[in-house]
């Protein structure tokens, strides 16, 4: 009986060891899956941001020839219009990543998940309110864009909520009807998406327009001492305010005939891993490393992790075998 008991006990211990080994291996396998999923999610998000980056549209941007004040070359822009006839202009806010084509559909839903080429894109496009005139004949034109991380689309609009950023970024440009105009940023608002006193495009009548301007001034978080009247033209750049339900950030800018000079260096949204580096000297040093080198490093780290997981699994199996042989 004692020998049988010892055999039963030995079998029980072996079973427990096998179960323990299986559980450990299962946990390692699950950890590897979590890592792989996280790595893929990071890669996928970076792909989404990269495809929506303003740098992806540089070849379509109308450009000025040296020595000329007006934009003279529309070859790339006209090519984009042939791809998508609903492309009608271009907007650029100096010192930000906002440098995109403008589109307009018959409703405000289409370009929530389509890019300016008309193709599916979770980040959408920069588009005019459907009720506004495509020729910018209206007193107030509302322009929408998603708040996307890394400054993609209208992600940089939220930066104007900081006083320092608002103070340092005053100008931009807007191109429509074959001509470039200036933008002078006047106000920054934080409002509700259902505030129809603000989301009221194409206001008519001098009194109504003045009342509209007075209301903007009243609710402005930041503002400049720039005179606005009922005969001026303004644009409202609207995006989601993520910290508040139905919240919206709006940058209000005045359209001017004179195009201000862009004193900022070209600042484009950066791909991963550059997007995680700060502006410190070390961050600049890391940003100087070519992107292909970073991809090699990331792949090497990924392979190293897989190798370590395999080694750990083999060590556990070997340990279990030794324990069983010792008994």
Secondary structure, 3 states (H helix, E strand, C coil): CHHHHHHHHHHHHHHHHHHHHHHHHHHHHHHHHHHHHHHHHHHHHHHHHHHHCHHHHHHHCCEECCCCCCEEECHHHHHHHHHCCCEEEEEEECCCCCEEEEECCCCCCHHHCECCCCCECCCCCCEECCCCCCCCCCCEEEEECCECHHHCECHHHHHHHCHHHHHHCCEEEEEECCEEEEEEEEEEEEEECCCCCCCCCCCCCHHHHHHHHHHHHHHEEEECCCCCCCCCCEEEEEEECCCCCCEEEEEEEEEECCCCCCCCCCCCCCCCCHHHCCCCHHHHHHHCCCHHHHHHHHHHHHHHHHHHHHHHHHHHHHHHHHHHHHC
